Amino acid sequence: MVSEGGTSPPLQDLLLETTEDILKKVLGEEPTKIILKHLEKKCSLRCDEKPSRVELISDVLLELLGSSSTITERLILKNLYSRLGLEFVEKNGYRFSNHINELKEKCKC
């Protein structure tokens, strides 16, 4: 089953878990909670639905972290690819969502 945002549930779960892990490592527990609450409020989504809207995750990270959101997204992507046993290769012109969509195609998850 594929959700509204085009990301399947197993990848959604892994994306959320990876995003939370990276945010905690980079920012700590409390800032991560604030970001996730902001995302939930802004998107009007329950926690388990957040990754189905990859663009919104990227937008909220940019809004709250500014230019450092790009670095955070890259860390999330590297970790996510690694968890799936794949090598992350950054591509010029690709946004966070482009990489997630490509990953969805690669792993068929």
Phi and psi in degrees as a GROMACS rama.xvg file:
@    title "Ramachandran Plot"
@    xaxis  label "Phi"
@    yaxis  label "Psi"
@TYPE xy
-111.26  135.237  VAL-2
-81.819  178.564  SER-3
-53.8959  -40.2664  GLU-4
-80.7399  -2.81591  GLY-5
88.9002  8.32394  GLY-6
-109.549  129.323  THR-7
-72.6438  155.589  SER-8
-53.7076  -44.8298  PRO-9
-61.0487  -39.9573  PRO-10
-69.5782  -36.1151  LEU-11
-57.7698  -49.1663  GLN-12
-60.569  -45.4788  ASP-13
-67.1883  -37.4874  LEU-14
-64.3841  -44.6758  LEU-15
-63.2847  -46.2518  LEU-16
-60.617  -44.7876  GLU-17
-66.0641  -43.3746  THR-18
-59.5681  -47.4886  THR-19
-61.6383  -43.9148  GLU-20
-60.4566  -46.8217  ASP-21
-66.8019  -44.0021  ILE-22
-60.4544  -40.5392  LEU-23
-64.5933  -40.7744  LYS-24
-67.2572  -39.0753  LYS-25
-82.8733  -41.8397  VAL-26
-111.909  -23.2804  LEU-27
101.852  173.251  GLY-28
-64.7419  -52.706  GLU-29
-64.9424  -48.2267  GLU-30
-59.9982  -34.8115  PRO-31
-62.9781  -44.6704  THR-32
-59.1564  -41.2164  LYS-33
-64.3292  -44.7217  ILE-34
-62.9624  -45.1935  ILE-35
-66.154  -37.0988  LEU-36
-66.5911  -40.9394  LYS-37
-62.858  -43.1807  HIS-38
-61.5919  -46.3548  LEU-39
-60.9394  -45.2374  GLU-40
-66.6029  -48.2068  LYS-41
-62.2265  -40.1492  LYS-42
-89.2309  -10.0302  CYS-43
53.9728  46.167  SER-44
-123.315  152.797  LEU-45
-75.5052  159.646  ARG-46
-54.2154  -41.9658  CYS-47
-75.6738  -6.92113  ASP-48
-98.8815  -12.8954  GLU-49
-51.3946  -48.2392  LYS-50
-65.5534  -13.7451  PRO-51
-70.7779  -9.48252  SER-52
-122.029  69.7842  ARG-53
-56.9843  -40.7776  VAL-54
-59.2131  -40.3204  GLU-55
-67.7566  -36.4219  LEU-56
-60.4608  -47.143  ILE-57
-62.0623  -42.8431  SER-58
-63.7411  -42.106  ASP-59
-67.6847  -40.6031  VAL-60
-61.3763  -42.1498  LEU-61
-64.3874  -43.5506  LEU-62
-61.0603  -42.1237  GLU-63
-91.3201  -29.0059  LEU-64
-108.857  -8.82189  LEU-65
64.5722  -140.497  GLY-66
-65.3068  -21.3402  SER-67
-73.4851  -7.85353  SER-68
-62.4173  -32.9924  SER-69
-62.6204  -42.8075  THR-70
-65.3413  -42.9193  ILE-71
-63.2124  -43.3582  THR-72
-61.4713  -42.1088  GLU-73
-61.7683  -42.1904  ARG-74
-62.801  -41.6804  LEU-75
-61.1867  -47.0842  ILE-76
-62.828  -46.54  LEU-77
-58.798  -43.9248  LYS-78
-68.7221  -41.8412  ASN-79
-63.1299  -48.1217  LEU-80
-58.8234  -44.3484  TYR-81
-60.012  -42.8236  SER-82
-61.8073  -25.9716  ARG-83
-95.426  5.66765  LEU-84
74.3555  24.4684  GLY-85
-116.554  157.891  LEU-86
-96.8918  128.969  GLU-87
-82.4646  127.394  PHE-88
-123.649  114.205  VAL-89
-70.732  137.477  GLU-90
-119.681  134.434  LYS-91
-59.2573  137.192  ASN-92
83.6454  -6.47148  GLY-93
-87.2532  136.751  TYR-94
-97.1644  173.173  ARG-95
-50.4126  -48.8624  PHE-96
-63.6223  -35.6058  SER-97
-61.7943  -43.7669  ASN-98
-64.3558  -41.7288  HIS-99
-64.3476  -42.6252  ILE-100
-63.91  -39.5851  ASN-101
-65.0521  -40.8148  GLU-102
-61.5712  -42.0844  LEU-103
-57.5471  -41.3495  LYS-104
-69.1681  -41.4243  GLU-105
-62.7782  -46.137  LYS-106
-97.4013  -4.24545  CYS-107
50.8255  39.7574  LYS-108
